[in-house]
Amino acid sequence: MKVALVCDWLVSVGGAEKVLLKLHEMFPEAPIYTSKYDPGKIDWFKDADVRTGSLQKYPNCLRKVLGPFRQKYFSHLDLSEYDLIISVTGAEAKAVKSGKWLTSHGKPAKNPQGVHISYCHVPTQYYWQMYDTYVKNPGFGVLNPFVRFGFKLAVKPLRKADFKAAQRPDYYVTISEYAREMIKKYYGRDAKIIHPPVEIKDFREAGEKNRVKKEDYYVTSSRQVNWKRLDLAVKAALMSQRKLVVIGEGPEHKKLVKMAEGSGLVEFLPLMKKEKLAEKLAGARGYLFPSLEPFGIAPVEALAAGCPVIAYGEGGALDYIVDKKNGILFRPQTAVGLAEGILEFEKYKFNAEKVAKTAEKFDEARFEKEIKDLIKSIEKKNAKK
C-alpha cells in the first residue's frame, strides 16, 4: 500500500506525537505531511520524510492564530495518489481529501479508491467543547482582550469551516468514549475507539526495577499549558500540605513556579527520559491528573509504573481509572475538589502490581493490531464493491 501520514503540527512532545511516532514505525516509508515542523523541539522524526508547506516559515508563537490558514493548507494538499491516508489530528489535518472523497464529489483523483482514516483525538477544542476556556484565557498575555474580541467575532464561520472539513475523512477512529461522544455531537460522525499506544512494557519494567517503598510525594507530568489545569495540582498540594513534583515545561511554567514560591512543597523538574520518569512515578504516592482530556497517555504511563492516579472524574480518564481500584476520581474540577480527592485517596491502600496490571490493555502491540485489523476490514469492504 502507498501510505501517507498527516498531522496538525510537529513542534512539541505530547500524546498525539506519540501516536504519530507509532504509525511512523508501522509505515516507515510513508511521508509525513504537516503544517509546521521544529526538529529542535521534537527529535523523534529525524529518519522520516517530513513535508511542510508555506506555513513552515512562520514562528511557533503564531500557531494559535493560524488555524484558518492551516485548514486551507491541508485542504489544498493533493494526496489523491495514496491508497491510504491516516491523519492524526485534533485540529485542521482532517481537512485533507482522499481519492475516494474527491471521486464521490465529481472531482479528478489519481487513485479513486484511496481512503482517509482520521485518528481524531478530539474535535477542534478552541471552536467547540473548550471554547469558553480558550476565550477566558487565549494565552496572548496583554493582547488577550484584542484576541478575545476578534475570536468571538470569527468563531461562527470558523466552526462552519471546521464542520465542513470534518465531513471529508472516510472513516473516523478516536481514543476514548468521551472523544467518540464529542465527535458525534459536533461533527455528526461515528467513530471507532482504538485507544492510543502506551509504552506499557517499558514503564512497567522500569517501575518494577525502581520500585521501593513509596515516598511521601505526589507527581504530575504534562505540557504546562493553561487547559491542563496544573494550577489546580499546585493549589491542592498547598491546601493539603502535600509534597508535589511537577515534571515538564511550557508557557504556564513561570506562573506555576510563582504560585508555589516559598512553600517548600513543590519541586519543578524538566522533561526527562522515560527511565528516569518511570523511577519518579514508581516512587510517588500517587499521580495527579486534574485536566479534562479526551484520553491522557501520561496517567496510563503512571499506572504502568505502579503509581495510582487521582483524576478528574470526566473525559477519557473514565476509560482507564476504576475508582478505588487503581486510583480515585474526584469532582468538581477545582483545587478544593482535588485536595479533597487527595485526602480520600489516602484512606485506601493500592497494590503497585495490581495497579500496573490495569494498564496492560493499552500497550503498543494492541494498538498496532487494532489499526491493522481496521485497515484489513476496509480493504475487504472496498473489494466487495
Secondary structure, DSSP 8 states (H G I E B T S, - for coil): --EEEEES-BSS-SHHHHHHHHHHHHSTTS-EE-S-B-TTT--TTTTS-EE--GGGGS-GGGGGG-HHHHHHHHHT-B-TT-SEEEEEESSSGGG-B-HHHHHHTT---SSTT-EEEEEESSS-TTTTTTHHHHHH--S-GGGHHHHHHHHHHHHHHHHHHHHHHHT--SEEEESSHHHHHHHHHHH----EE----B-HHHHHHHHHHH--S--S-EEEE----GGG-HHHHHHHHHHHT--EEEE--STTHHHHHHHHTT-S-EEEE----HHHHHHHHHHSSEEEE-S--S--HHHHHHHHTT--EEEESSGGGGGT--BTTTEEEE-SSSHHHHHHHHHHHTTS---HHHHHHTTGGGBHHHHHHHHHHHHHHHHHHHHH-
